[in-house]
Amino acid sequence: MSLQGRVRSLYPNRNFGFIRADGHDYFFHAGSFSPLSSVDFPETEIGDLAQFEPIEHPKGVRAVNVRILAKDGDMVPPTLSEDD
């Protein structure tokens, strides 16, 4: 199950950040990015729209397979329905 949310905070010197989705903050690490993402951690900015998969971890739920779908301020591409 994948979720979408906005990058809420970044700590570039420590290589992690948080994505806000469904009223929760999801931790992500620089190594959590999907190889399919056109944007890597160094290019990520607060406000970017991200898609990710939440996984359970001893320290809480984390975001993995993170993909940046749109940079903050960019138009979000339309999603196709299964009928398209």
Secondary structure, 3 states (H helix, E strand, C coil): CCEEEEEEEEECCCCEEEEEECCEEEEEEHHHECCCCCCCHHHCCCCCEEEEEEECCCCCCEEEEEEEEECCCCCCCCCCCCCC
